[in-house]
């Protein structure tokens, strides 16, 4: 995140005071705020704005509004708001959040970007003040802000590893949904307005060849817009197609020797250094390979406690390491964020298409029998293995569509939660994801899954980890696949142009074959994963035991059954099962609660 801000506003009197925070508060008319950077503030014509983030199409907007090149992003956003009013947010491509105030009207407007790349939190305190911040940990410092935990949010975290809007882990403290603005009036009333939603219709009518040509052009234009704003951009380079394709397409706009960082592991199932090296060598990129050992990442575990609320995506660890190890002269990086969601890259999209085929009798009965048999055998399976993928697929075949899709992302199932909680009724506080999935007005099952990911998984997990990883370093993170023209073009393509039961990411795959090394294109999907299962049985085994041994110290509310946790720890350490994702979830919760 480029800069943090926190502010408070009293609607009834259109006046404000300010809490004691580490930075010196700045008072400007009816509100007070604090930030690490004063340039996030601008005012004009009775309006004031706090704007934090990254405007990828900055050059284009400055030209359209006839503003000079040294105009701050805050002033640019304010001038755009005065010109377009509530439609201004759709004009900005990038990651951002904002607070806009009109003193005369007694109106406060809070908002965040189209896909939720930057977070914004808010609450109404006991004394009637509206407090807001793009860092939940700073919002908590304000007197009167609730610190009572929300059991429903806790259940969602345990189920999925993250907490989606509008909830936070705290009761009566909210996170603003992506693509949303909230208008708060002087009389205390408020109204939310969603200014963008994923739309899959009308369908693109061109051929697949036409779609390739247009997709190629839109990706190139998105990358160029980034270079118009930032002349030197590095790369977080994995062994996957997305980041490597961005590197290949960026070559024409680069000056000098580009820099890239790859996080490498000794475990070959997680190591992608050799693949990243192929592309780096082909395009003359200086690639720094950082060999991540358990000790390198272990010290980052404690920092998880400072994430505002618990978060359990383990790929946060290598991403944080990459941000920390980035050269001091690297001020901006490209990431392939959005490549899977927009281009149909997840295996779970294919699985849901196969589910439709196998859900008919007699295949459904056969799969149900296999599921019962495999559960009775309790065969230990490493979660990243092909066998584990097949087992998840078989389990999903016997579920309703919403539960089936969520099972591919899930950590603790509802039955597991009933065992984990002392009060098993808490396990039922977990239907918001199912409701969202079922309410999505998309008939094709694969596109319904994509819509769910755009609305839920991407803003609150996929993009949230980048926001958290970069808290200390302050890199500008560019994600060309998430530019509005690319996103809306991909949404409107026929599903078969993105993913079929036999092939994923057809657009990226075809474009990549023309420019990327053949060996890289022959590889399956790669993730920014960590070999947790192995490390938890060896060098991190004490951390696992302490989840159980220190239970009374971190679970002060007495939520969890010690026998259930003992079972998870012992089965994993004895290689009877792979509970690494569940134990990582609990370890992150433990460390977060310690810092509460």
Steps between C-alpha positions, in 0.01 A plus 500: 500500500642835400368697799269458795240743625261505792229756568192574708189702423203602716191518277267678743716811534724458196796529731779271607765434756784255463630199690854460621696318230868474415486769230411864565134560414412759238180700541333646194157649562245245622719194528837389625723236353846359515725346237858419423478723191341846489465485121205264533288806590353754257219758507310707243163677474387403848596134457784317673644157425728239654619273221744210543601262228638465151350647182620286211342723232629820660656636179175454307288671770738795534478554125120479494462746789774734368700472824876531537728203553584599859134481608469270802285187476270645768445820302455301179235283666321803644493682166367184340230477767396863445473423129332158510350486853421143606605364160858612561609173666446301181733737315795409723687180423712376786487432872364767731264605776376846589301722736332812358345773717276794421475724806211713373289194418612310807575195287773237525560254215716191548597274210741243361610379160310280257658167599594573861875522464516749791294454816295753696347445844247707691280503808268722701635547852297513818513882503361526148819559306580332168852357513669370187838369395667292233682312777279308742774492762502883504122524516509292818711768671212746497315524828151355480570258212372152578753225567238232569550208266223394263437121521359492146814665364713252694313209342550648153872539569534140617306379197681698228805665656373855449207724595297665226319834500298639659627312806823538687608285792351767730132558562363828357825570315464463125710470188364675195423269210698533180350732235292669769454851637313588817345846542469612863278805563512762776191346664684169537318312222704311245450337162723252320537512123664225296642660187620183320414130489631218279276461195532205262242612246474586216739240369788581268404385149842494335703187431764363736764642262335842527497470878872420500579811297286725718627344822859548383430868431325563834777334704763702313307823557460422870875447537576819307275701733707377792824612332346839423476551876817314612799469269673216684300200617638169625337158530404243758566206272364152568504199272144568388375637171355827630805677640721368219262624231501846660879496492501408131246769408679764710830463318407754231439770763798433727814712510819349636512155652175401676517342845303201625477301822419132539445317829653152481457193724700182548180299461471441124119501513509866599816621328453699178841663466608300194184595309526868594865494392403388148289809436742733676785377278293528183408864562820621663362547849716503812338231716580483870414156636438501873528153653239499775581275792271432796690743724466776238124480515459401864578849627219633280241296690496751786425782255176323411369624832511857367261447210202670665300178495601134456603395149618151406616493138847347542623652173512826697835377639702474176330813364601694811855368465507614136387850601761518774783376277415728209800721410483851640486647149198284412204726569235315299422142397267315267297207632279256313208558739166434334637266235317196638172677580472687170643242259359182657814357655380312806458124487187542709328661200558183302395287797165678516446432130584132555269498802207587275578192292559263790213623717253283306415147599653241502834685524383692807435177692836354395684812614309502829618142562862596421473796738377278784777249433779758497375654825503161669859435391633839626793480260757778567521734201718805443261780408696613194504150348298376203333245725380775736357691203310190390361444850378860518341454161318184607374667818372798302303278264258404779431859619271778384671750266573767763647258755686315225676812378579626849647160588785568256589814698399379845723430798269382778178341374179544696538153654860574598388826664240313703784292642731800547254727682388417852168656401425315178222745410770756409585283199166600345604869480640450152244542225589844358727348234232252395241780479729710281575205270131417460396865453742561213283555193709284265363182347825331387652320800860581405423871460307498827818376667700775329247761616530371857878525485488857365257605773638298790828312468697757299444812716516332841769236444685521168554876506498542877822300536683741268374793704621338824833378358594852394409680824862576589673532161251728323542377142269614222333176390366494144254233386426543125262203489275694739468810286135572429518450118667158542259394776184596315621351172576167665170488688305538176690228312323165454594262779660261251752771401625498860461150641374162380492161671835420336680834483538804725609856422464462126576866423812517721613155384478594132663841541773347716589231248601771254749675731591284803739203529335175398608323819319756714181474293499121543472534879167486680367769731748628754418672828700719733488225759705402804592142601310531827423131540868400508617796709228445759618144551864604535640846567166657596375207708536695826265766363241228441535357848467848648164548331381222729722563803425875517129468422379652828730801446381594153145362501395706802133486397504121511370451147694188404497140614849393608438141388421615145819704484704213646364273226600746226852546639572135572363369169710749306821442695459123466433534126155348535344793317591836351341766719753769406246753371279459808791520741638803316157660538509441876863614528415829327201546729714426805762758402237759418324453833831540683531852353137596558 
